[in-house]
């Protein structure tokens, strides 16, 4: 991470391998390229999400489904590496190539989850909408976790995000009041 923070574009795979105490050929047995070092675990998150969809009981609500998938995904996060994730995100955010790779990885995860949802079957709800809700909940949880000034547990942050999502959807269902504003929450 220190190498990438000094300059992602100027960091070579050979430097990463050397820093990790391995040969360049060993590095390439584990990673297709230097970008993949920053995206380790994305496949596992997709696999966990797909497994969570398969395990959701018939008759569960969309919120139950979103919660189950979110809980499965966040299990990948190691609380001891929270600072590393924040540093990683800063490197990604400051590099267009990495932002693009991040979007591609997210899209791949979304496609896997969408396929799992279609296979599961949803009554009256588009899998694309549910995947968007999962993505929204995940991104908000992840962002809050890496930016938190305290050691709040990612599970507690996910619960907060889901509560906010419920509140927002409830407000949308109620629609705007006569003066064009949304009703007071109480």
Protein Blocks (a to p, Z undefined) as FASTA:
>chain_A
ZZmmnomklpcfklmmmmnopafklmmmmpmblklmmmgojlmmmmmmmmmmmmpcghia
fklmmmmmmmmmmmmpcfklmmmmmmmmmmmmmpmklmmmmmmmmmmmmmmmmmmmmmno
pghiafklmmmmmmmmmmmmmmmmmmpcblcdfklmmmmmmmmmmmmmmmmmnopafkop
acddZZ
